[in-house]
Amino acid sequence: MTFGNRMENNFETIDISTLLPQQPPFIMVDRLVHFDPQLTVTRFQVRADNLFVEDQRLDPCGLIENIAQTCAARMGYINKYIYKNPMKLGFIGGIKNLTVSRAVLCDEVLTTSIEVLHEVMQLLLVKATVRVGDETIVTAEMQIALSDIDAKDAGDEKPN
């Protein structure tokens, strides 16, 4: 997939909420850090008031949602800045080879990378890596099924 010069490269100015169908308090990504057709990177600081935090630790389900929302940020970026289309919903189609090496604590900053392995029609297969600093915390493969449903038409039910 090539996009020519249609990309916005000043990621610091992008409001992440314009790329994600999720809304607070369910946002698991703070910032888009990098996008190219093969690699998307996001950043997220784990806060004590996060829905997935208990006893100062992020539940592993929160890590999966962070990966899924990194995929959503990728698709939101493509729709908004490249194709100028409305934000679409996507759904987790499968997760395999998930490895979580340790618990993530409050105030740690996650850097999540997704590398596109395959993109066919409306299915996306990515290899995900979540790091805290230089330490790899999570690796996984995730399949996302993309829909034609506009996020704004989904009401309160905005799955990823």
CYANA upper distance limits for C-alpha pairs under 8 A (distance plus 0.5 A):
  1 MET  CA     37 PRO  CA      6.51
  2 THR  CA     37 PRO  CA      7.17
  3 PHE  CA      7 MET  CA      7.53
  3 PHE  CA     37 PRO  CA      8.38
  3 PHE  CA     82 ILE  CA      7.36
  6 ARG  CA     81 TYR  CA      7.33
  6 ARG  CA     82 ILE  CA      5.95
  7 MET  CA     81 TYR  CA      6.39
  7 MET  CA     82 ILE  CA      6.44
  8 GLU  CA     81 TYR  CA      6.82
 10 ASN  CA     14 ILE  CA      7.89
 11 PHE  CA     31 ARG  CA      8.30
 11 PHE  CA     32 LEU  CA      6.55
 11 PHE  CA     33 VAL  CA      6.47
 11 PHE  CA     34 HIS  CA      7.58
 12 GLU  CA     31 ARG  CA      7.94
 12 GLU  CA     32 LEU  CA      8.08
 12 GLU  CA     33 VAL  CA      7.94
 14 ILE  CA     18 THR  CA      8.20
 14 ILE  CA     31 ARG  CA      8.26
 14 ILE  CA     32 LEU  CA      8.01
 15 ASP  CA     19 LEU  CA      8.02
 15 ASP  CA     31 ARG  CA      8.08
 16 ILE  CA     20 LEU  CA      7.07
 16 ILE  CA     29 VAL  CA      7.93
 16 ILE  CA     30 ASP  CA      6.91
 16 ILE  CA     31 ARG  CA      6.24
 16 ILE  CA     32 LEU  CA      7.28
 16 ILE  CA     73 ALA  CA      7.98
 17 SER  CA     21 PRO  CA      8.07
 17 SER  CA     22 GLN  CA      8.17
 17 SER  CA     23 GLN  CA      7.61
 18 THR  CA     76 GLY  CA      8.01
 19 LEU  CA     72 ALA  CA      7.76
 19 LEU  CA     73 ALA  CA      5.75
 19 LEU  CA     74 ARG  CA      8.38
 19 LEU  CA     75 MET  CA      8.14
 19 LEU  CA     76 GLY  CA      4.68
 19 LEU  CA     77 TYR  CA      6.33
 19 LEU  CA     80 LYS  CA      7.85
 19 LEU  CA     87 MET  CA      7.51
 20 LEU  CA     69 GLN  CA      7.66
 20 LEU  CA     72 ALA  CA      6.41
 20 LEU  CA     73 ALA  CA      6.17
 20 LEU  CA     76 GLY  CA      6.59
 20 LEU  CA     87 MET  CA      8.00
 21 PRO  CA     72 ALA  CA      8.11
 21 PRO  CA     87 MET  CA      7.44
 21 PRO  CA     88 LYS  CA      7.97
 21 PRO  CA     89 LEU  CA      7.23
 21 PRO  CA    151 ALA  CA      6.08
 21 PRO  CA    152 LYS  CA      8.35
 21 PRO  CA    158 LYS  CA      6.61
 21 PRO  CA    159 PRO  CA      8.27
 21 PRO  CA    160 ASN  CA      7.95
 22 GLN  CA     26 PHE  CA      6.59
 22 GLN  CA     27 ILE  CA      6.45
 22 GLN  CA    158 LYS  CA      6.59
 22 GLN  CA    159 PRO  CA      7.84
 22 GLN  CA    160 ASN  CA      7.99
 23 GLN  CA     27 ILE  CA      6.35
 25 PRO  CA     50 ASN  CA      7.82
 25 PRO  CA     51 LEU  CA      7.64
 26 PHE  CA     51 LEU  CA      7.60
 27 ILE  CA     69 GLN  CA      8.38
 28 MET  CA     44 PHE  CA      7.06
 28 MET  CA     62 GLY  CA      8.00
 28 MET  CA     65 GLU  CA      7.29
 28 MET  CA     66 ASN  CA      5.58
 28 MET  CA     69 GLN  CA      7.10
 29 VAL  CA     42 THR  CA      7.03
 29 VAL  CA     43 ARG  CA      6.56
 29 VAL  CA     44 PHE  CA      5.33
 29 VAL  CA     45 GLN  CA      8.48
 29 VAL  CA     66 ASN  CA      6.88
 29 VAL  CA     69 GLN  CA      7.12
 29 VAL  CA     70 THR  CA      7.44
 30 ASP  CA     42 THR  CA      7.84
 30 ASP  CA     43 ARG  CA      6.25
 30 ASP  CA     44 PHE  CA      5.33
 30 ASP  CA     45 GLN  CA      7.61
 31 ARG  CA     42 THR  CA      6.07
 31 ARG  CA     43 ARG  CA      5.78
 31 ARG  CA     44 PHE  CA      7.34
 32 LEU  CA     40 THR  CA      8.36
 32 LEU  CA     41 VAL  CA      6.76
 32 LEU  CA     42 THR  CA      5.01
 32 LEU  CA     43 ARG  CA      7.08
 32 LEU  CA     73 ALA  CA      7.64
 33 VAL  CA     40 THR  CA      8.17
 33 VAL  CA     41 VAL  CA      5.83
 33 VAL  CA     42 THR  CA      5.60
 33 VAL  CA     43 ARG  CA      7.18
 34 HIS  CA     39 LEU  CA      7.94
 34 HIS  CA     40 THR  CA      5.91
 34 HIS  CA     41 VAL  CA      5.41
 34 HIS  CA     42 THR  CA      7.48
 35 PHE  CA     39 LEU  CA      6.40
 35 PHE  CA     40 THR  CA      4.99
 35 PHE  CA     41 VAL  CA      7.08
 35 PHE  CA     74 ARG  CA      7.64
 36 ASP  CA     40 THR  CA      6.89
 37 PRO  CA    116 VAL  CA      8.36
 38 GLN  CA    115 GLU  CA      6.08
 38 GLN  CA    116 VAL  CA      5.60
 38 GLN  CA    117 LEU  CA      8.47
 39 LEU  CA    113 SER  CA      7.38
 39 LEU  CA    114 ILE  CA      6.25
 39 LEU  CA    115 GLU  CA      5.17
 39 LEU  CA    116 VAL  CA      6.96
 40 THR  CA     70 THR  CA      7.79
 40 THR  CA     71 CYS  CA      8.31
 40 THR  CA     74 ARG  CA      6.75
 40 THR  CA    113 SER  CA      6.19
 40 THR  CA    114 ILE  CA      5.90
 40 THR  CA    115 GLU  CA      7.23
 41 VAL  CA     70 THR  CA      7.64
 41 VAL  CA    111 THR  CA      7.37
 41 VAL  CA    112 THR  CA      6.01
 41 VAL  CA    113 SER  CA      4.89
 41 VAL  CA    114 ILE  CA      7.02
 42 THR  CA     70 THR  CA      6.66
 42 THR  CA    111 THR  CA      6.27
 42 THR  CA    112 THR  CA      5.75
 42 THR  CA    113 SER  CA      7.13
 43 ARG  CA    109 VAL  CA      7.34
 43 ARG  CA    110 LEU  CA      6.09
 43 ARG  CA    111 THR  CA      5.13
 43 ARG  CA    112 THR  CA      6.80
 44 PHE  CA    109 VAL  CA      6.03
 44 PHE  CA    110 LEU  CA      5.58
 44 PHE  CA    111 THR  CA      7.13
 45 GLN  CA    106 CYS  CA      8.39
 45 GLN  CA    107 ASP  CA      6.41
 45 GLN  CA    108 GLU  CA      6.28
 45 GLN  CA    109 VAL  CA      4.73
 45 GLN  CA    110 LEU  CA      6.65
 46 VAL  CA     50 ASN  CA      7.55
 46 VAL  CA     58 LEU  CA      7.87
 46 VAL  CA    105 LEU  CA      7.66
 46 VAL  CA    106 CYS  CA      5.56
 46 VAL  CA    107 ASP  CA      5.60
 46 VAL  CA    108 GLU  CA      6.20
 46 VAL  CA    109 VAL  CA      6.80
 46 VAL  CA    110 LEU  CA      8.07
 47 ARG  CA     53 VAL  CA      8.17
 47 ARG  CA    106 CYS  CA      5.82
 47 ARG  CA    107 ASP  CA      6.16
 48 ALA  CA     53 VAL  CA      6.69
 48 ALA  CA     54 GLU  CA      8.41
 48 ALA  CA     56 GLN  CA      6.73
 48 ALA  CA    106 CYS  CA      6.25
 48 ALA  CA    107 ASP  CA      8.17
 49 ASP  CA     53 VAL  CA      7.45
 52 PHE  CA     58 LEU  CA      6.11
 52 PHE  CA     59 ASP  CA      5.90
 52 PHE  CA     61 CYS  CA      7.70
 52 PHE  CA     62 GLY  CA      5.90
 53 VAL  CA     57 ARG  CA      5.82
 53 VAL  CA     58 LEU  CA      4.95
 53 VAL  CA     59 ASP  CA      6.51
 53 VAL  CA    106 CYS  CA      8.22
 54 GLU  CA     58 LEU  CA      7.09
 54 GLU  CA     59 ASP  CA      7.68
 56 GLN  CA    105 LEU  CA      6.27
 56 GLN  CA    106 CYS  CA      5.80
 57 ARG  CA    103 ALA  CA      6.90
 57 ARG  CA    104 VAL  CA      6.17
 57 ARG  CA    105 LEU  CA      5.06
 57 ARG  CA    106 CYS  CA      6.54
 58 LEU  CA     62 GLY  CA      6.78
 58 LEU  CA     63 LEU  CA      8.03
 58 LEU  CA    103 ALA  CA      7.24
 58 LEU  CA    104 VAL  CA      5.87
 58 LEU  CA    105 LEU  CA      6.63
 58 LEU  CA    106 CYS  CA      7.65
 59 ASP  CA     63 LEU  CA      7.64
 59 ASP  CA    103 ALA  CA      8.22
 59 ASP  CA    104 VAL  CA      8.45
 60 PRO  CA     64 ILE  CA      7.08
 60 PRO  CA    100 VAL  CA      8.16
 60 PRO  CA    103 ALA  CA      8.21
 61 CYS  CA     65 GLU  CA      6.74
 62 GLY  CA     66 ASN  CA      6.53
 63 LEU  CA     67 ILE  CA      6.87
 63 LEU  CA    138 VAL  CA      8.36
 64 ILE  CA     68 ALA  CA      6.74
 65 GLU  CA     69 GLN  CA      6.49
 66 ASN  CA     70 THR  CA      6.69
 66 ASN  CA    112 THR  CA      8.16
 67 ILE  CA     71 CYS  CA      6.97
 67 ILE  CA    112 THR  CA      7.22
 67 ILE  CA    113 SER  CA      8.50
 67 ILE  CA    114 ILE  CA      8.07
 67 ILE  CA    128 ALA  CA      7.29
 67 ILE  CA    130 VAL  CA      8.39
 68 ALA  CA     72 ALA  CA      6.77
 68 ALA  CA     92 ILE  CA      7.50
 68 ALA  CA    142 MET  CA      8.36
 68 ALA  CA    144 ILE  CA      8.34
 68 ALA  CA    160 ASN  CA      7.00
 69 GLN  CA     73 ALA  CA      6.46
 69 GLN  CA    160 ASN  CA      7.37
 70 THR  CA     74 ARG  CA      6.80
 70 THR  CA    112 THR  CA      7.58
 70 THR  CA    113 SER  CA      8.11
 70 THR  CA    114 ILE  CA      7.70
 71 CYS  CA     75 MET  CA      6.91
 71 CYS  CA    114 ILE  CA      7.63
 71 CYS  CA    144 ILE  CA      8.29
 72 ALA  CA     76 GLY  CA      6.42
 72 ALA  CA     89 LEU  CA      8.39
 72 ALA  CA     90 GLY  CA      7.54
 72 ALA  CA    160 ASN  CA      7.38
 73 ALA  CA     77 TYR  CA      6.45
 74 ARG  CA     78 ILE  CA      6.79
 75 MET  CA     79 ASN  CA      6.55
 75 MET  CA     87 MET  CA      8.26
 75 MET  CA     88 LYS  CA      8.23
 76 GLY  CA     80 LYS  CA      6.42
 76 GLY  CA     87 MET  CA      6.09
 76 GLY  CA     88 LYS  CA      7.84
 77 TYR  CA     81 TYR  CA      6.14
 77 TYR  CA     82 ILE  CA      7.76
 78 ILE  CA     82 ILE  CA      5.51
 78 ILE  CA     83 TYR  CA      6.79
 78 ILE  CA     84 LYS  CA      8.48
 79 ASN  CA     83 TYR  CA      5.53
 79 ASN  CA     84 LYS  CA      5.98
 79 ASN  CA     85 ASN  CA      5.32
 79 ASN  CA     86 PRO  CA      6.79
 79 ASN  CA     87 MET  CA      6.60
 79 ASN  CA     88 LYS  CA      8.39
 80 LYS  CA     84 LYS  CA      5.18
 80 LYS  CA     85 ASN  CA      6.27
 80 LYS  CA     86 PRO  CA      7.24
 80 LYS  CA     87 MET  CA      7.57
 86 PRO  CA    150 ASP  CA      6.70
 86 PRO  CA    151 ALA  CA      8.13
 87 MET  CA    150 ASP  CA      6.23
 87 MET  CA    151 ALA  CA      6.09
 87 MET  CA    152 LYS  CA      8.13
 88 LYS  CA    146 LEU  CA      8.04
 88 LYS  CA    147 SER  CA      6.90
 88 LYS  CA    148 ASP  CA      6.67
 88 LYS  CA    149 ILE  CA      5.98
 88 LYS  CA    150 ASP  CA      5.03
 88 LYS  CA    151 ALA  CA      5.64
 89 LEU  CA    146 LEU  CA      6.93
 89 LEU  CA    147 SER  CA      6.09
 89 LEU  CA    148 ASP  CA      7.69
 89 LEU  CA    149 ILE  CA      6.28
 89 LEU  CA    150 ASP  CA      6.86
 89 LEU  CA    151 ALA  CA      6.02
 89 LEU  CA    158 LYS  CA      7.58
 89 LEU  CA    159 PRO  CA      7.43
 89 LEU  CA    160 ASN  CA      6.70
 90 GLY  CA    144 ILE  CA      6.82
 90 GLY  CA    145 ALA  CA      6.03
 90 GLY  CA    146 LEU  CA      4.82
 90 GLY  CA    147 SER  CA      6.07
 90 GLY  CA    159 PRO  CA      7.55
 90 GLY  CA    160 ASN  CA      5.42
 91 PHE  CA    144 ILE  CA      6.04
 91 PHE  CA    145 ALA  CA      5.69
 91 PHE  CA    146 LEU  CA      6.98
 91 PHE  CA    147 SER  CA      8.32
 91 PHE  CA    159 PRO  CA      6.89
 91 PHE  CA    160 ASN  CA      5.19
 92 ILE  CA    142 MET  CA      7.75
 92 ILE  CA    143 GLN  CA      6.57
 92 ILE  CA    144 ILE  CA      5.19
 92 ILE  CA    145 ALA  CA      6.83
 92 ILE  CA    160 ASN  CA      6.99
 93 GLY  CA    142 MET  CA      7.95
 93 GLY  CA    143 GLN  CA      5.55
 93 GLY  CA    144 ILE  CA      5.60
 93 GLY  CA    145 ALA  CA      6.21
 94 GLY  CA    142 MET  CA      6.22
 94 GLY  CA    143 GLN  CA      5.52
 94 GLY  CA    144 ILE  CA      7.69
 95 ILE  CA    140 ALA  CA      7.43
 95 ILE  CA    141 GLU  CA      6.20
 95 ILE  CA    142 MET  CA      5.03
 95 ILE  CA    143 GLN  CA      6.88
 96 LYS  CA    140 ALA  CA      6.57
 96 LYS  CA    141 GLU  CA      5.81
 96 LYS  CA    142 MET  CA      7.07
 97 ASN  CA    139 THR  CA      7.91
 97 ASN  CA    140 ALA  CA      5.66
 97 ASN  CA    141 GLU  CA      6.71
 98 LEU  CA    138 VAL  CA      7.66
 98 LEU  CA    139 THR  CA      6.28
 98 LEU  CA    140 ALA  CA      4.75
 98 LEU  CA    141 GLU  CA      7.43
 99 THR  CA    137 ILE  CA      8.48
 99 THR  CA    138 VAL  CA      5.96
 99 THR  CA    139 THR  CA      5.81
 99 THR  CA    140 ALA  CA      6.85
100 VAL  CA    137 ILE  CA      6.25
100 VAL  CA    138 VAL  CA      5.09
100 VAL  CA    139 THR  CA      7.40
101 SER  CA    136 THR  CA      8.18
101 SER  CA    137 ILE  CA      5.67
101 SER  CA    138 VAL  CA      6.84
102 ARG  CA    137 ILE  CA      6.72
104 VAL  CA    108 GLU  CA      7.42
104 VAL  CA    137 ILE  CA      8.41
108 GLU  CA    132 VAL  CA      7.27
109 VAL  CA    132 VAL  CA      6.40
109 VAL  CA    133 GLY  CA      8.10
110 LEU  CA    130 VAL  CA      6.81
110 LEU  CA    131 ARG  CA      6.09
110 LEU  CA    132 VAL  CA      5.61
110 LEU  CA    133 GLY  CA      8.22
111 THR  CA    130 VAL  CA      6.16
111 THR  CA    131 ARG  CA      5.67
111 THR  CA    132 VAL  CA      6.87
111 THR  CA    133 GLY  CA      8.15
112 THR  CA    128 ALA  CA      7.60
112 THR  CA    129 THR  CA      6.26
112 THR  CA    130 VAL  CA      4.88
112 THR  CA    131 ARG  CA      6.89
113 SER  CA    128 ALA  CA      6.12
113 SER  CA    129 THR  CA      5.76
113 SER  CA    130 VAL  CA      6.93
114 ILE  CA    126 VAL  CA      6.32
114 ILE  CA    127 LYS  CA      6.05
114 ILE  CA    128 ALA  CA      4.97
114 ILE  CA    129 THR  CA      7.08
115 GLU  CA    126 VAL  CA      5.80
115 GLU  CA    127 LYS  CA      5.65
115 GLU  CA    128 ALA  CA      6.95
116 VAL  CA    124 LEU  CA      7.74
116 VAL  CA    125 LEU  CA      6.64
116 VAL  CA    126 VAL  CA      5.01
116 VAL  CA    127 LYS  CA      7.07
117 LEU  CA    124 LEU  CA      8.34
117 LEU  CA    125 LEU  CA      6.03
117 LEU  CA    126 VAL  CA      5.70
117 LEU  CA    127 LYS  CA      7.12
118 HIS  CA    123 LEU  CA      8.50
118 HIS  CA    124 LEU  CA      6.46
118 HIS  CA    125 LEU  CA      5.63
118 HIS  CA    126 VAL  CA      7.53
119 GLU  CA    123 LEU  CA      6.30
119 GLU  CA    124 LEU  CA      5.06
119 GLU  CA    125 LEU  CA      6.81
120 VAL  CA    124 LEU  CA      7.11
122 GLN  CA    145 ALA  CA      6.41
122 GLN  CA    146 LEU  CA      5.45
122 GLN  CA    147 SER  CA      7.47
123 LEU  CA    143 GLN  CA      7.46
123 LEU  CA    144 ILE  CA      6.33
123 LEU  CA    145 ALA  CA      5.26
123 LEU  CA    146 LEU  CA      6.56
124 LEU  CA    143 GLN  CA      6.08
124 LEU  CA    144 ILE  CA      5.60
124 LEU  CA    145 ALA  CA      6.96
124 LEU  CA    146 LEU  CA      8.03
125 LEU  CA    141 GLU  CA      7.52
125 LEU  CA    142 MET  CA      6.29
125 LEU  CA    143 GLN  CA      4.96
125 LEU  CA    144 ILE  CA      6.96
126 VAL  CA    141 GLU  CA      6.08
126 VAL  CA    142 MET  CA      5.93
126 VAL  CA    143 GLN  CA      6.96
127 LYS  CA    139 THR  CA      7.96
127 LYS  CA    140 ALA  CA      6.44
127 LYS  CA    141 GLU  CA      5.01
127 LYS  CA    142 MET  CA      7.10
128 ALA  CA    138 VAL  CA      8.22
128 ALA  CA    139 THR  CA      6.04
128 ALA  CA    140 ALA  CA      5.72
128 ALA  CA    141 GLU  CA      6.37
128 ALA  CA    142 MET  CA      7.75
129 THR  CA    136 THR  CA      7.43
129 THR  CA    137 ILE  CA      8.12
129 THR  CA    138 VAL  CA      6.12
129 THR  CA    139 THR  CA      5.13
129 THR  CA    140 ALA  CA      7.29
130 VAL  CA    136 THR  CA      6.45
130 VAL  CA    137 ILE  CA      6.08
130 VAL  CA    138 VAL  CA      5.43
130 VAL  CA    139 THR  CA      7.02
131 ARG  CA    135 GLU  CA      5.86
131 ARG  CA    136 THR  CA      4.85
131 ARG  CA    137 ILE  CA      5.79
131 ARG  CA    138 VAL  CA      7.51
132 VAL  CA    136 THR  CA      7.06
132 VAL  CA    137 ILE  CA      7.28
149 ILE  CA    153 ASP  CA      7.53
149 ILE  CA    154 ALA  CA      7.73
150 ASP  CA    154 ALA  CA      7.27
151 ALA  CA    155 GLY  CA      8.13
151 ALA  CA    158 LYS  CA      7.16
154 ALA  CA    158 LYS  CA      6.43
